[in-house]
Amino acid sequence: YQLDALTDGVETLPLKVMYPNGTVERPESTGGDEIDAFAAELTSAAESIQTGNIDPRLDGQHARDAIHICQCLQQAADSGSWVACS
């Protein structure tokens, strides 16, 4: 799933599951709005940062890296300058 916030609007790309053998599956959403699901994921990330308790759905290296990038972006926005994000 991908959400792009552009200057002329918002675009979404549906969920795709890509398998090691090269096949691609595009599962149907069984309910709910894709934007609401994305917002819920962001809320879980923010709560994990605030409480220090990582939501199990976000556990792992990928989730940690994504949260770190968000923190770097926030620091850059607060300072108005580039920051090292290593």
PyMOL Python script that loads the backbone (N, CA, C, O; Angstrom):
from pymol import cmd

cmd.read_pdbstr("""\
ATOM      1  N   TYR A   1       0.845  -1.177   0.000  1.00  0.00           N
ATOM      2  CA  TYR A   1       0.000   0.000   0.000  1.00  0.00           C
ATOM      3  C   TYR A   1       0.882   1.229   0.000  1.00  0.00           C
ATOM      4  O   TYR A   1       1.924   1.258   0.654  1.00  0.00           O
ATOM      5  N   GLN A   2       0.465   2.237  -0.729  1.00  0.00           N
ATOM      6  CA  GLN A   2       1.238   3.474  -0.774  1.00  0.00           C
ATOM      7  C   GLN A   2       0.274   4.657  -0.764  1.00  0.00           C
ATOM      8  O   GLN A   2      -0.753   4.646  -1.443  1.00  0.00           O
ATOM      9  N   LEU A   3       0.620   5.663   0.008  1.00  0.00           N
ATOM     10  CA  LEU A   3      -0.127   6.909   0.067  1.00  0.00           C
ATOM     11  C   LEU A   3       0.830   8.026  -0.279  1.00  0.00           C
ATOM     12  O   LEU A   3       1.874   8.173   0.356  1.00  0.00           O
ATOM     13  N   ASP A   4       0.485   8.811  -1.276  1.00  0.00           N
ATOM     14  CA  ASP A   4       1.301   9.954  -1.671  1.00  0.00           C
ATOM     15  C   ASP A   4       0.499  11.226  -1.444  1.00  0.00           C
ATOM     16  O   ASP A   4      -0.588  11.390  -1.997  1.00  0.00           O
ATOM     17  N   ALA A   5       1.039  12.125  -0.630  1.00  0.00           N
ATOM     18  CA  ALA A   5       0.435  13.440  -0.424  1.00  0.00           C
ATOM     19  C   ALA A   5       1.187  14.410  -1.334  1.00  0.00           C
ATOM     20  O   ALA A   5       2.334  14.766  -1.065  1.00  0.00           O
ATOM     21  N   LEU A   6       0.540  14.824  -2.392  1.00  0.00           N
ATOM     22  CA  LEU A   6       1.148  15.683  -3.393  1.00  0.00           C
ATOM     23  C   LEU A   6       0.584  17.092  -3.294  1.00  0.00           C
ATOM     24  O   LEU A   6      -0.430  17.313  -2.632  1.00  0.00           O
ATOM     25  N   THR A   7       1.225  18.027  -3.940  1.00  0.00           N
ATOM     26  CA  THR A   7       0.737  19.405  -3.870  1.00  0.00           C
ATOM     27  C   THR A   7      -0.620  19.562  -4.535  1.00  0.00           C
ATOM     28  O   THR A   7      -1.360  20.492  -4.214  1.00  0.00           O
ATOM     29  N   ASP A   8      -0.963  18.661  -5.464  1.00  0.00           N
ATOM     30  CA  ASP A   8      -2.248  18.774  -6.144  1.00  0.00           C
ATOM     31  C   ASP A   8      -3.272  17.730  -5.686  1.00  0.00           C
ATOM     32  O   ASP A   8      -4.295  17.542  -6.344  1.00  0.00           O
ATOM     33  N   GLY A   9      -3.007  17.051  -4.568  1.00  0.00           N
ATOM     34  CA  GLY A   9      -3.965  16.086  -4.046  1.00  0.00           C
ATOM     35  C   GLY A   9      -3.293  14.854  -3.483  1.00  0.00           C
ATOM     36  O   GLY A   9      -2.070  14.796  -3.354  1.00  0.00           O
ATOM     37  N   VAL A  10      -4.111  13.867  -3.147  1.00  0.00           N
ATOM     38  CA  VAL A  10      -3.641  12.626  -2.541  1.00  0.00           C
ATOM     39  C   VAL A  10      -3.879  11.488  -3.524  1.00  0.00           C
ATOM     40  O   VAL A  10      -4.933  11.410  -4.155  1.00  0.00           O
ATOM     41  N   GLU A  11      -2.891  10.607  -3.647  1.00  0.00           N
ATOM     42  CA  GLU A  11      -3.032   9.420  -4.488  1.00  0.00           C
ATOM     43  C   GLU A  11      -2.726   8.194  -3.642  1.00  0.00           C
ATOM     44  O   GLU A  11      -1.856   8.230  -2.772  1.00  0.00           O
ATOM     45  N   THR A  12      -3.442   7.120  -3.899  1.00  0.00           N
ATOM     46  CA  THR A  12      -3.168   5.864  -3.210  1.00  0.00           C
ATOM     47  C   THR A  12      -2.951   4.763  -4.235  1.00  0.00           C
ATOM     48  O   THR A  12      -3.518   4.777  -5.327  1.00  0.00           O
ATOM     49  N   LEU A  13      -2.121   3.819  -3.855  1.00  0.00           N
ATOM     50  CA  LEU A  13      -1.926   2.600  -4.633  1.00  0.00           C
ATOM     51  C   LEU A  13      -2.368   1.451  -3.757  1.00  0.00           C
ATOM     52  O   LEU A  13      -2.002   1.403  -2.583  1.00  0.00           O
ATOM     53  N   PRO A  14      -3.146   0.522  -4.293  1.00  0.00           N
ATOM     54  CA  PRO A  14      -3.663  -0.565  -3.456  1.00  0.00           C
ATOM     55  C   PRO A  14      -2.574  -1.509  -2.980  1.00  0.00           C
ATOM     56  O   PRO A  14      -1.467  -1.536  -3.518  1.00  0.00           O
ATOM     57  N   LEU A  15      -2.912  -2.278  -1.963  1.00  0.00           N
ATOM     58  CA  LEU A  15      -2.020  -3.266  -1.385  1.00  0.00           C
ATOM     59  C   LEU A  15      -1.639  -4.304  -2.430  1.00  0.00           C
ATOM     60  O   LEU A  15      -2.485  -4.782  -3.186  1.00  0.00           O
ATOM     61  N   LYS A  16      -0.351  -4.647  -2.461  1.00  0.00           N
ATOM     62  CA  LYS A  16       0.154  -5.721  -3.317  1.00  0.00           C
ATOM     63  C   LYS A  16       1.022  -6.631  -2.459  1.00  0.00           C
ATOM     64  O   LYS A  16       1.794  -6.153  -1.628  1.00  0.00           O
ATOM     65  N   VAL A  17       0.900  -7.927  -2.654  1.00  0.00           N
ATOM     66  CA  VAL A  17       1.758  -8.901  -2.001  1.00  0.00           C
ATOM     67  C   VAL A  17       2.640  -9.496  -3.093  1.00  0.00           C
ATOM     68  O   VAL A  17       2.146 -10.126  -4.028  1.00  0.00           O
ATOM     69  N   MET A  18       3.969  -9.287  -2.964  1.00  0.00           N
ATOM     70  CA  MET A  18       4.912  -9.786  -3.971  1.00  0.00           C
ATOM     71  C   MET A  18       5.671 -10.967  -3.379  1.00  0.00           C
ATOM     72  O   MET A  18       6.316 -10.843  -2.338  1.00  0.00           O
ATOM     73  N   TYR A  19       5.592 -12.087  -4.037  1.00  0.00           N
ATOM     74  CA  TYR A  19       6.206 -13.322  -3.563  1.00  0.00           C
ATOM     75  C   TYR A  19       7.590 -13.518  -4.187  1.00  0.00           C
ATOM     76  O   TYR A  19       7.858 -13.009  -5.275  1.00  0.00           O
ATOM     77  N   PRO A  20       8.473 -14.259  -3.498  1.00  0.00           N
ATOM     78  CA  PRO A  20       9.824 -14.491  -4.014  1.00  0.00           C
ATOM     79  C   PRO A  20       9.859 -15.116  -5.409  1.00  0.00           C
ATOM     80  O   PRO A  20      10.827 -14.928  -6.146  1.00  0.00           O
ATOM     81  N   ASN A  21       8.811 -15.857  -5.776  1.00  0.00           N
ATOM     82  CA  ASN A  21       8.800 -16.499  -7.091  1.00  0.00           C
ATOM     83  C   ASN A  21       8.366 -15.549  -8.210  1.00  0.00           C
ATOM     84  O   ASN A  21       8.265 -15.954  -9.368  1.00  0.00           O
ATOM     85  N   GLY A  22       8.108 -14.286  -7.863  1.00  0.00           N
ATOM     86  CA  GLY A  22       7.756 -13.284  -8.865  1.00  0.00           C
ATOM     87  C   GLY A  22       6.272 -13.047  -9.056  1.00  0.00           C
ATOM     88  O   GLY A  22       5.885 -12.110  -9.753  1.00  0.00           O
ATOM     89  N   THR A  23       5.434 -13.874  -8.453  1.00  0.00           N
ATOM     90  CA  THR A  23       4.003 -13.650  -8.592  1.00  0.00           C
ATOM     91  C   THR A  23       3.563 -12.500  -7.688  1.00  0.00           C
ATOM     92  O   THR A  23       4.183 -12.212  -6.665  1.00  0.00           O
ATOM     93  N   VAL A  24       2.485 -11.862  -8.097  1.00  0.00           N
ATOM     94  CA  VAL A  24       1.945 -10.725  -7.356  1.00  0.00           C
ATOM     95  C   VAL A  24       0.479 -10.987  -7.067  1.00  0.00           C
ATOM     96  O   VAL A  24      -0.266 -11.426  -7.944  1.00  0.00           O
ATOM     97  N   GLU A  25       0.067 -10.718  -5.839  1.00  0.00           N
ATOM     98  CA  GLU A  25      -1.332 -10.850  -5.442  1.00  0.00           C
ATOM     99  C   GLU A  25      -1.837  -9.472  -5.039  1.00  0.00           C
ATOM    100  O   GLU A  25      -1.141  -8.721  -4.355  1.00  0.00           O
ATOM    101  N   ARG A  26      -3.039  -9.149  -5.462  1.00  0.00           N
ATOM    102  CA  ARG A  26      -3.676  -7.884  -5.091  1.00  0.00           C
ATOM    103  C   ARG A  26      -4.965  -8.204  -4.330  1.00  0.00           C
ATOM    104  O   ARG A  26      -6.045  -8.267  -4.917  1.00  0.00           O
ATOM    105  N   PRO A  27      -4.835  -8.407  -3.004  1.00  0.00           N
ATOM    106  CA  PRO A  27      -6.020  -8.810  -2.234  1.00  0.00           C
ATOM    107  C   PRO A  27      -7.071  -7.706  -2.183  1.00  0.00           C
ATOM    108  O   PRO A  27      -6.756  -6.517  -2.135  1.00  0.00           O
ATOM    109  N   GLU A  28      -8.311  -8.133  -2.195  1.00  0.00           N
ATOM    110  CA  GLU A  28      -9.425  -7.195  -2.054  1.00  0.00           C
ATOM    111  C   GLU A  28      -9.518  -6.747  -0.601  1.00  0.00           C
ATOM    112  O   GLU A  28      -9.352  -7.549   0.318  1.00  0.00           O
ATOM    113  N   SER A  29      -9.778  -5.488  -0.407  1.00  0.00           N
ATOM    114  CA  SER A  29     -10.000  -4.974   0.943  1.00  0.00           C
ATOM    115  C   SER A  29     -11.378  -5.430   1.398  1.00  0.00           C
ATOM    116  O   SER A  29     -12.366  -5.252   0.686  1.00  0.00           O
ATOM    117  N   THR A  30     -11.438  -6.023   2.597  1.00  0.00           N
ATOM    118  CA  THR A  30     -12.707  -6.563   3.082  1.00  0.00           C
ATOM    119  C   THR A  30     -13.542  -5.540   3.830  1.00  0.00           C
ATOM    120  O   THR A  30     -14.673  -5.828   4.222  1.00  0.00           O
ATOM    121  N   GLY A  31     -13.009  -4.373   4.029  1.00  0.00           N
ATOM    122  CA  GLY A  31     -13.793  -3.370   4.721  1.00  0.00           C
ATOM    123  C   GLY A  31     -12.920  -2.229   5.175  1.00  0.00           C
ATOM    124  O   GLY A  31     -11.699  -2.356   5.261  1.00  0.00           O
ATOM    125  N   GLY A  32     -13.543  -1.138   5.459  1.00  0.00           N
ATOM    126  CA  GLY A  32     -12.806   0.022   5.925  1.00  0.00           C
ATOM    127  C   GLY A  32     -12.200   0.809   4.781  1.00  0.00           C
ATOM    128  O   GLY A  32     -12.109   0.335   3.649  1.00  0.00           O
ATOM    129  N   ASP A  33     -11.809   1.964   5.091  1.00  0.00           N
ATOM    130  CA  ASP A  33     -11.215   2.876   4.124  1.00  0.00           C
ATOM    131  C   ASP A  33      -9.699   2.742   4.177  1.00  0.00           C
ATOM    132  O   ASP A  33      -9.125   2.635   5.261  1.00  0.00           O
ATOM    133  N   GLU A  34      -9.043   2.748   3.014  1.00  0.00           N
ATOM    134  CA  GLU A  34      -7.587   2.595   2.978  1.00  0.00           C
ATOM    135  C   GLU A  34      -6.889   3.720   3.727  1.00  0.00           C
ATOM    136  O   GLU A  34      -5.878   3.484   4.390  1.00  0.00           O
ATOM    137  N   ILE A  35      -7.405   4.923   3.634  1.00  0.00           N
ATOM    138  CA  ILE A  35      -6.804   6.069   4.324  1.00  0.00           C
ATOM    139  C   ILE A  35      -6.948   5.895   5.832  1.00  0.00           C
ATOM    140  O   ILE A  35      -6.019   6.209   6.576  1.00  0.00           O
ATOM    141  N   ASP A  36      -8.099   5.400   6.297  1.00  0.00           N
ATOM    142  CA  ASP A  36      -8.295   5.155   7.728  1.00  0.00           C
ATOM    143  C   ASP A  36      -7.300   4.118   8.247  1.00  0.00           C
ATOM    144  O   ASP A  36      -6.772   4.261   9.350  1.00  0.00           O
ATOM    145  N   ALA A  37      -7.045   3.083   7.461  1.00  0.00           N
ATOM    146  CA  ALA A  37      -6.082   2.056   7.863  1.00  0.00           C
ATOM    147  C   ALA A  37      -4.685   2.652   7.965  1.00  0.00           C
ATOM    148  O   ALA A  37      -3.948   2.344   8.902  1.00  0.00           O
ATOM    149  N   PHE A  38      -4.317   3.491   7.023  1.00  0.00           N
ATOM    150  CA  PHE A  38      -2.999   4.133   7.050  1.00  0.00           C
ATOM    151  C   PHE A  38      -2.893   5.068   8.254  1.00  0.00           C
ATOM    152  O   PHE A  38      -1.861   5.102   8.926  1.00  0.00           O
ATOM    153  N   ALA A  39      -3.955   5.826   8.528  1.00  0.00           N
ATOM    154  CA  ALA A  39      -3.965   6.727   9.686  1.00  0.00           C
ATOM    155  C   ALA A  39      -3.848   5.930  10.993  1.00  0.00           C
ATOM    156  O   ALA A  39      -3.173   6.369  11.925  1.00  0.00           O
ATOM    157  N   ALA A  40      -4.494   4.777  11.065  1.00  0.00           N
ATOM    158  CA  ALA A  40      -4.404   3.935  12.266  1.00  0.00           C
ATOM    159  C   ALA A  40      -2.971   3.442  12.469  1.00  0.00           C
ATOM    160  O   ALA A  40      -2.495   3.359  13.601  1.00  0.00           O
ATOM    161  N   GLU A  41      -2.289   3.117  11.375  1.00  0.00           N
ATOM    162  CA  GLU A  41      -0.893   2.681  11.480  1.00  0.00           C
ATOM    163  C   GLU A  41      -0.021   3.817  12.010  1.00  0.00           C
ATOM    164  O   GLU A  41       0.846   3.590  12.855  1.00  0.00           O
ATOM    165  N   LEU A  42      -0.244   5.028  11.523  1.00  0.00           N
ATOM    166  CA  LEU A  42       0.513   6.177  12.010  1.00  0.00           C
ATOM    167  C   LEU A  42       0.217   6.459  13.476  1.00  0.00           C
ATOM    168  O   LEU A  42       1.120   6.809  14.236  1.00  0.00           O
ATOM    169  N   THR A  43      -1.039   6.308  13.878  1.00  0.00           N
ATOM    170  CA  THR A  43      -1.411   6.504  15.280  1.00  0.00           C
ATOM    171  C   THR A  43      -0.689   5.499  16.165  1.00  0.00           C
ATOM    172  O   THR A  43      -0.196   5.853  17.236  1.00  0.00           O
ATOM    173  N   SER A  44      -0.625   4.244  15.721  1.00  0.00           N
ATOM    174  CA  SER A  44       0.093   3.221  16.489  1.00  0.00           C
ATOM    175  C   SER A  44       1.562   3.585  16.624  1.00  0.00           C
ATOM    176  O   SER A  44       2.150   3.390  17.688  1.00  0.00           O
ATOM    177  N   ALA A  45       2.161   4.108  15.568  1.00  0.00           N
ATOM    178  CA  ALA A  45       3.564   4.512  15.621  1.00  0.00           C
ATOM    179  C   ALA A  45       3.758   5.651  16.608  1.00  0.00           C
ATOM    180  O   ALA A  45       4.695   5.628  17.406  1.00  0.00           O
ATOM    181  N   ALA A  46       2.878   6.650  16.560  1.00  0.00           N
ATOM    182  CA  ALA A  46       2.987   7.789  17.476  1.00  0.00           C
ATOM    183  C   ALA A  46       2.821   7.347  18.925  1.00  0.00           C
ATOM    184  O   ALA A  46       3.559   7.809  19.797  1.00  0.00           O
ATOM    185  N   GLU A  47       1.866   6.462  19.197  1.00  0.00           N
ATOM    186  CA  GLU A  47       1.662   5.971  20.552  1.00  0.00           C
ATOM    187  C   GLU A  47       2.873   5.172  21.037  1.00  0.00           C
ATOM    188  O   GLU A  47       3.242   5.236  22.210  1.00  0.00           O
ATOM    189  N   SER A  48       3.483   4.423  20.126  1.00  0.00           N
ATOM    190  CA  SER A  48       4.682   3.666  20.489  1.00  0.00           C
ATOM    191  C   SER A  48       5.809   4.600  20.891  1.00  0.00           C
ATOM    192  O   SER A  48       6.534   4.332  21.849  1.00  0.00           O
ATOM    193  N   ILE A  49       5.956   5.698  20.159  1.00  0.00           N
ATOM    194  CA  ILE A  49       6.991   6.686  20.475  1.00  0.00           C
ATOM    195  C   ILE A  49       6.697   7.339  21.820  1.00  0.00           C
ATOM    196  O   ILE A  49       7.595   7.490  22.647  1.00  0.00           O
ATOM    197  N   GLN A  50       5.448   7.725  22.042  1.00  0.00           N
ATOM    198  CA  GLN A  50       5.080   8.434  23.269  1.00  0.00           C
ATOM    199  C   GLN A  50       5.210   7.555  24.504  1.00  0.00           C
ATOM    200  O   GLN A  50       5.663   8.024  25.548  1.00  0.00           O
ATOM    201  N   THR A  51       4.823   6.295  24.404  1.00  0.00           N
ATOM    202  CA  THR A  51       4.809   5.424  25.582  1.00  0.00           C
ATOM    203  C   THR A  51       6.085   4.600  25.735  1.00  0.00           C
ATOM    204  O   THR A  51       6.388   4.120  26.827  1.00  0.00           O
ATOM    205  N   GLY A  52       6.830   4.438  24.652  1.00  0.00           N
ATOM    206  CA  GLY A  52       8.004   3.576  24.682  1.00  0.00           C
ATOM    207  C   GLY A  52       7.666   2.106  24.544  1.00  0.00           C
ATOM    208  O   GLY A  52       8.559   1.259  24.559  1.00  0.00           O
ATOM    209  N   ASN A  53       6.380   1.793  24.408  1.00  0.00           N
ATOM    210  CA  ASN A  53       5.927   0.407  24.216  1.00  0.00           C
ATOM    211  C   ASN A  53       5.574   0.203  22.754  1.00  0.00           C
ATOM    212  O   ASN A  53       4.579   0.738  22.265  1.00  0.00           O
ATOM    213  N   ILE A  54       6.393  -0.570  22.060  1.00  0.00           N
ATOM    214  CA  ILE A  54       6.178  -0.758  20.623  1.00  0.00           C
ATOM    215  C   ILE A  54       4.992  -1.675  20.383  1.00  0.00           C
ATOM    216  O   ILE A  54       4.930  -2.785  20.912  1.00  0.00           O
ATOM    217  N   ASP A  55       4.062  -1.203  19.585  1.00  0.00           N
ATOM    218  CA  ASP A  55       2.910  -2.001  19.184  1.00  0.00           C
ATOM    219  C   ASP A  55       3.432  -3.248  18.457  1.00  0.00           C
ATOM    220  O   ASP A  55       4.269  -3.122  17.562  1.00  0.00           O
ATOM    221  N   PRO A  56       2.962  -4.438  18.817  1.00  0.00           N
ATOM    222  CA  PRO A  56       3.461  -5.653  18.159  1.00  0.00           C
ATOM    223  C   PRO A  56       3.335  -5.613  16.636  1.00  0.00           C
ATOM    224  O   PRO A  56       4.135  -6.232  15.934  1.00  0.00           O
ATOM    225  N   ARG A  57       2.345  -4.895  16.124  1.00  0.00           N
ATOM    226  CA  ARG A  57       2.193  -4.794  14.668  1.00  0.00           C
ATOM    227  C   ARG A  57       3.334  -4.016  14.033  1.00  0.00           C
ATOM    228  O   ARG A  57       3.546  -4.099  12.824  1.00  0.00           O
ATOM    229  N   LEU A  58       4.067  -3.261  14.840  1.00  0.00           N
ATOM    230  CA  LEU A  58       5.167  -2.454  14.318  1.00  0.00           C
ATOM    231  C   LEU A  58       6.529  -2.992  14.723  1.00  0.00           C
ATOM    232  O   LEU A  58       7.554  -2.387  14.410  1.00  0.00           O
ATOM    233  N   ASP A  59       6.550  -4.100  15.401  1.00  0.00           N
ATOM    234  CA  ASP A  59       7.809  -4.649  15.903  1.00  0.00           C
ATOM    235  C   ASP A  59       8.724  -5.057  14.755  1.00  0.00           C
ATOM    236  O   ASP A  59       8.267  -5.538  13.718  1.00  0.00           O
ATOM    237  N   GLY A  60       9.993  -4.860  14.954  1.00  0.00           N
ATOM    238  CA  GLY A  60      10.967  -5.304  13.975  1.00  0.00           C
ATOM    239  C   GLY A  60      11.817  -4.163  13.443  1.00  0.00           C
ATOM    240  O   GLY A  60      11.543  -2.989  13.693  1.00  0.00           O
ATOM    241  N   GLN A  61      12.842  -4.531  12.711  1.00  0.00           N
ATOM    242  CA  GLN A  61      13.800  -3.572  12.171  1.00  0.00           C
ATOM    243  C   GLN A  61      13.135  -2.545  11.256  1.00  0.00           C
ATOM    244  O   GLN A  61      13.424  -1.353  11.351  1.00  0.00           O
ATOM    245  N   HIS A  62      12.260  -2.993  10.384  1.00  0.00           N
ATOM    246  CA  HIS A  62      11.615  -2.078   9.443  1.00  0.00           C
ATOM    247  C   HIS A  62      10.808  -1.004  10.175  1.00  0.00           C
ATOM    248  O   HIS A  62      10.887   0.178   9.842  1.00  0.00           O
ATOM    249  N   ALA A  63      10.047  -1.420  11.153  1.00  0.00           N
ATOM    250  CA  ALA A  63       9.242  -0.462  11.911  1.00  0.00           C
ATOM    251  C   ALA A  63      10.135   0.508  12.673  1.00  0.00           C
ATOM    252  O   ALA A  63       9.863   1.709  12.707  1.00  0.00           O
ATOM    253  N   ARG A  64      11.203  -0.007  13.287  1.00  0.00           N
ATOM    254  CA  ARG A  64      12.125   0.867  14.022  1.00  0.00           C
ATOM    255  C   ARG A  64      12.760   1.898  13.094  1.00  0.00           C
ATOM    256  O   ARG A  64      12.863   3.073  13.447  1.00  0.00           O
ATOM    257  N   ASP A  65      13.175   1.473  11.939  1.00  0.00           N
ATOM    258  CA  ASP A  65      13.776   2.391  10.982  1.00  0.00           C
ATOM    259  C   ASP A  65      12.786   3.459  10.529  1.00  0.00           C
ATOM    260  O   ASP A  65      13.148   4.629  10.406  1.00  0.00           O
ATOM    261  N   ALA A  66      11.541   3.064  10.280  1.00  0.00           N
ATOM    262  CA  ALA A  66      10.522   4.024   9.841  1.00  0.00           C
ATOM    263  C   ALA A  66      10.261   5.077  10.920  1.00  0.00           C
ATOM    264  O   ALA A  66      10.132   6.262  10.612  1.00  0.00           O
ATOM    265  N   ILE A  67      10.182   4.649  12.180  1.00  0.00           N
ATOM    266  CA  ILE A  67       9.964   5.592  13.278  1.00  0.00           C
ATOM    267  C   ILE A  67      11.162   6.523  13.425  1.00  0.00           C
ATOM    268  O   ILE A  67      10.994   7.719  13.660  1.00  0.00           O
ATOM    269  N   HIS A  68      12.363   5.984  13.290  1.00  0.00           N
ATOM    270  CA  HIS A  68      13.578   6.810  13.376  1.00  0.00           C
ATOM    271  C   HIS A  68      13.579   7.884  12.279  1.00  0.00           C
ATOM    272  O   HIS A  68      13.925   9.037  12.534  1.00  0.00           O
ATOM    273  N   ILE A  69      13.197   7.505  11.081  1.00  0.00           N
ATOM    274  CA  ILE A  69      13.133   8.480   9.988  1.00  0.00           C
ATOM    275  C   ILE A  69      12.118   9.568  10.309  1.00  0.00           C
ATOM    276  O   ILE A  69      12.370  10.744  10.044  1.00  0.00           O
ATOM    277  N   CYS A  70      10.976   9.194  10.873  1.00  0.00           N
ATOM    278  CA  CYS A  70       9.972  10.198  11.264  1.00  0.00           C
ATOM    279  C   CYS A  70      10.532  11.158  12.315  1.00  0.00           C
ATOM    280  O   CYS A  70      10.279  12.362  12.258  1.00  0.00           O
ATOM    281  N   GLN A  71      11.289  10.625  13.271  1.00  0.00           N
ATOM    282  CA  GLN A  71      11.901  11.475  14.292  1.00  0.00           C
ATOM    283  C   GLN A  71      12.906  12.439  13.662  1.00  0.00           C
ATOM    284  O   GLN A  71      12.962  13.611  14.035  1.00  0.00           O
ATOM    285  N   CYS A  72      13.687  11.954  12.721  1.00  0.00           N
ATOM    286  CA  CYS A  72      14.648  12.827  12.031  1.00  0.00           C
ATOM    287  C   CYS A  72      13.925  13.916  11.245  1.00  0.00           C
ATOM    288  O   CYS A  72      14.349  15.072  11.240  1.00  0.00           O
ATOM    289  N   LEU A  73      12.843  13.547  10.589  1.00  0.00           N
ATOM    290  CA  LEU A  73      12.064  14.537   9.840  1.00  0.00           C
ATOM    291  C   LEU A  73      11.481  15.592  10.777  1.00  0.00           C
ATOM    292  O   LEU A  73      11.466  16.777  10.446  1.00  0.00           O
ATOM    293  N   GLN A  74      10.999  15.161  11.950  1.00  0.00           N
ATOM    294  CA  GLN A  74      10.455  16.111  12.921  1.00  0.00           C
ATOM    295  C   GLN A  74      11.539  17.046  13.427  1.00  0.00           C
ATOM    296  O   GLN A  74      11.311  18.248  13.557  1.00  0.00           O
ATOM    297  N   GLN A  75      12.729  16.500  13.717  1.00  0.00           N
ATOM    298  CA  GLN A  75      13.841  17.321  14.185  1.00  0.00           C
ATOM    299  C   GLN A  75      14.234  18.344  13.112  1.00  0.00           C
ATOM    300  O   GLN A  75      14.506  19.503  13.423  1.00  0.00           O
ATOM    301  N   ALA A  76      14.261  17.910  11.865  1.00  0.00           N
ATOM    302  CA  ALA A  76      14.586  18.826  10.766  1.00  0.00           C
ATOM    303  C   ALA A  76      13.523  19.909  10.638  1.00  0.00           C
ATOM    304  O   ALA A  76      13.846  21.076  10.417  1.00  0.00           O
ATOM    305  N   ALA A  77      12.252  19.524  10.777  1.00  0.00           N
ATOM    306  CA  ALA A  77      11.170  20.511  10.689  1.00  0.00           C
ATOM    307  C   ALA A  77      11.252  21.503  11.843  1.00  0.00           C
ATOM    308  O   ALA A  77      11.059  22.702  11.637  1.00  0.00           O
ATOM    309  N   ASP A  78      11.537  21.024  13.057  1.00  0.00           N
ATOM    310  CA  ASP A  78      11.628  21.897  14.219  1.00  0.00           C
ATOM    311  C   ASP A  78      12.817  22.857  14.107  1.00  0.00           C
ATOM    312  O   ASP A  78      12.718  24.022  14.491  1.00  0.00           O
ATOM    313  N   SER A  79      13.941  22.358  13.578  1.00  0.00           N
ATOM    314  CA  SER A  79      15.147  23.184  13.510  1.00  0.00           C
ATOM    315  C   SER A  79      15.228  24.020  12.230  1.00  0.00           C
ATOM    316  O   SER A  79      15.960  25.007  12.171  1.00  0.00           O
ATOM    317  N   GLY A  80      14.475  23.619  11.216  1.00  0.00           N
ATOM    318  CA  GLY A  80      14.521  24.337   9.943  1.00  0.00           C
ATOM    319  C   GLY A  80      15.788  24.062   9.149  1.00  0.00           C
ATOM    320  O   GLY A  80      16.124  24.809   8.230  1.00  0.00           O
ATOM    321  N   SER A  81      16.498  22.984   9.503  1.00  0.00           N
ATOM    322  CA  SER A  81      17.714  22.650   8.773  1.00  0.00           C
ATOM    323  C   SER A  81      17.845  21.143   8.638  1.00  0.00           C
ATOM    324  O   SER A  81      17.125  20.385   9.289  1.00  0.00           O
ATOM    325  N   TRP A  82      18.770  20.714   7.787  1.00  0.00           N
ATOM    326  CA  TRP A  82      19.026  19.301   7.582  1.00  0.00           C
ATOM    327  C   TRP A  82      19.621  18.697   8.846  1.00  0.00           C
ATOM    328  O   TRP A  82      20.371  19.356   9.565  1.00  0.00           O
ATOM    329  N   VAL A  83      19.282  17.442   9.111  1.00  0.00           N
ATOM    330  CA  VAL A  83      19.858  16.701  10.232  1.00  0.00           C
ATOM    331  C   VAL A  83      20.429  15.400   9.741  1.00  0.00           C
ATOM    332  O   VAL A  83      19.959  14.840   8.750  1.00  0.00           O
ATOM    333  N   ALA A  84      21.452  14.909  10.435  1.00  0.00           N
ATOM    334  CA  ALA A  84      22.015  13.596  10.109  1.00  0.00           C
ATOM    335  C   ALA A  84      21.074  12.527  10.673  1.00  0.00           C
ATOM    336  O   ALA A  84      20.729  12.556  11.855  1.00  0.00           O
ATOM    337  N   CYS A  85      20.678  11.617   9.846  1.00  0.00           N
ATOM    338  CA  CYS A  85      19.758  10.551  10.266  1.00  0.00           C
ATOM    339  C   CYS A  85      20.444   9.226  10.042  1.00  0.00           C
ATOM    340  O   CYS A  85      20.229   8.551   9.035  1.00  0.00           O
ATOM    341  N   SER A  86      21.284   8.864  11.014  1.00  0.00           N
ATOM    342  CA  SER A  86      22.029   7.608  10.853  1.00  0.00           C
ATOM    343  C   SER A  86      21.672   6.606  11.904  1.00  0.00           C
ATOM    344  O   SER A  86      22.210   5.498  11.910  1.00  0.00           O
TER     345      SER A  86
END
""", "prot")
cmd.dss("prot")
cmd.show_as("cartoon", "prot")
cmd.util.cbc("prot")
cmd.orient("prot")
